[in-house]
Amino acid sequence: MKVLITGATGLVGRAIVKILHSRGIAVNYLTTSKSKIVSNEDYQGFYWNPSKGEIDLNCFQDVSAIINLAGSSIAKRWTSSYKKTVLKSRLNSLKTLREGIEKTKHSEIISFVSASAIGIYPNSLTTFYEESESAVDDSFLGEVVSQWEKEIDTFKKFDFNVSKIRIGLVLSAEDGALPKMARPIKYGAGAAFGSGEQWQSWIHINDLAEMFLFVIEKGLHGTFNGVAPNPVTNTKLTKEIAKVLKRPLILPNVPKFAMYGLLGEMAYVLFASQRVSSKRIEKKGFVFHHTNVCAALEDLLSPNSTKQDSKINSLNKEYV
C-alpha cells in the first residue's frame, strides 16, 4: 500500500505519517514549495498549487489511498480576506485533487478520506450530535464546513470509497490547541472561557491518526466523527490540565468580551459548544486508546511522557 497525503506536515498529517511508516507503508505528499520536495524511499514529495489548479500527476502513481488534510488554519484573525483564504484553500485543494484523479488511471485507488470538522454542528449546550444531524451551525465555521463537505461529496463519482472525518479538538503535546491552553495555566494565569459550560469534543492525536488508517483499511465510506467517547466541558478540561501540570486555578473565567476584543470573530471557537458522539466509528469496530480526558492529558503533559519521535520530528522540520 502507498498513501498520498495532502497536509502531511501539519499536526494531524505528521501523526498519520508516523503510523504509516511504523507499519511499513510508503507515503507520497503534496507541497506548494518546490524547494521542500524530498525524495526518500518511503516519503516522496510532489509539487502542487491548488490556487492555480496545478498538480504533479506522478503523485498518484501506485497510490491506493488518499488522505486529504489540506486547508488554511482557522487560528488566525478572521478578516474578510482571510475568511476567503480559509474557504478557498479547502475547496481548491479538493478540486485540484479531483481533476488530477480524472486525468489519471485511478484503478488502484480504493479509498479517499478527507478531513472535515465538528464545527458544522450547531452551537448547543444540550444536544448530543450524531453524523445524521442535518442542521448546520449559523456561523462562519458552519458555512465553511458545509461547503467543504459538498466538495468532498463530488468524489463519489469515482469507484472508490469516500469518507469524511469530522475532527474535534485535537489534543497533542507538540502543537495545536493544548500547548496554547497549557501555557497560561503553567504560569498561573489559566482560566476557563465564558461560562465554561461549553462542550469540548476532544480526541487524542494518536487516536485520530489511527482512525484515518482504520477507515482506509476497513473500506469504510460515509461520515464519521473524529472525537473521543467522552466530551467534557471547557471548565472540566481546564481543571484537568491544571491538575496534570500541578498548578492552581485562581483567576475568574475569561469573559467573552475580552477574548472577542483580543481575537475578533475568531474568538467564536473558544465559546462554541458541540457535544459530539463517537458511536458510529465504534460500531464499525474502532477501539479508542484514550477515552478519558484525564488519562489522555496525563499521557501528553506528564513529565514522564515521551511524545517526541526524534526521527519523525527531524524529517518534518526538513519538509515544512
C-alpha positions, 0 to 999 in steps of 0.5 A: 500500500502507498498513501498520498497525503495532502497536509502531511506536515501539519499536526494531524498529517505528521501523526498519520505519517508516523503510523504509516511508516511504523507499519511499513507503508510508503507515503507520497505528499503534496507541497506548494514549495518546490524547494521542500520536495524530498525524495526518500524511499518511503516519503516522496514529495510532489509539487502542487498549487491548488490556487492555480489548479496545478498538480504533479500527476506522478503523485498518484502513481501506485497510490491506493489511498488518499488522505486529504488534510489540506486547508488554511488554519482557522487560528488566525484573525478572521478578516474578510480576506482571510475568511476567503483564504480559509474557504478557498484553500479547502475547496481548491485543494479538493478540486485540484485533487479531483481533476488530477484523479480524472486525468489519471488511471485511478484503478488502484485507488480504493479509498479517499478520506478527507478531513472535515470538522465538528464545527458544522454542528450547531452551537448547543449546550444540550444536544448530543450530535450524531453524523445524521444531524442535518442542521448546520451551525449559523456561523462562519465555521458552519458555512465553511464546513458545509461547503467543504463537505459538498466538495468532498461529496463530488468524489463519489463519482469515482469507484472508490470509497469516500469518507469524511472525518469530522475532527474535534479538538485535537489534543497533542503535546507538540502543537495545536490547541493544548500547548496554547491552553497549557501555557497560561495555566503553567504560569498561573494565569489559566482560566476557563472561557465564558461560562465554561459550560461549553462542550469540548469534543476532544480526541487524542492525536494518536487516536485520530491518526489511527482512525484515518488508517482504520477507515482506509483499511476497513473500506469504510465510506460515509461520515464519521466523527473524529472525537473521543467517547467522552466530551467534557466541558471547557471548565472540566478540561481546564481543571484537568490540565491544571491538575496534570501540570500541578498548578492552581486555578485562581483567576475568574473565567475569561469573559467573552468580551475580552477574548472577542476584543483580543481575537475578533470573530475568531474568538467564536471557537473558544465559546462554541459548544458541540457535544459530539458522539463517537458511536458510529466509528465504534460500531464499525469496530474502532477501539479508542486508546484514550477515552478519558480526558484525564488519562489522555492529558496525563499521557501528553503533559506528564513529565514522564511522557515521551511524545517526541519521535526524534526521527519523525520530528527531524524529517518534518522540520526538513519538509515544512 
